């Protein structure tokens, strides 16, 4: 079993890798989704929404079959976070 500090360090390392991947390929939707999910799991819903909004804003009109599912997942995650925030009385 990992200690809490070890989990936090792992989350930070994963966050750094995701940010680096976005810098290298800012058009890759899976990285945005992974980063948004990481923020959500880490307890940062507002940051997660910001990433998802950016992802959904850059969505191409014609997307390949390989990307269409990730956009659907991103929309679902966005709605889930918004619902959770309303339930908890958080505003965005």
Beta strands, then each sheet from edge to edge (+ up, - down):
end
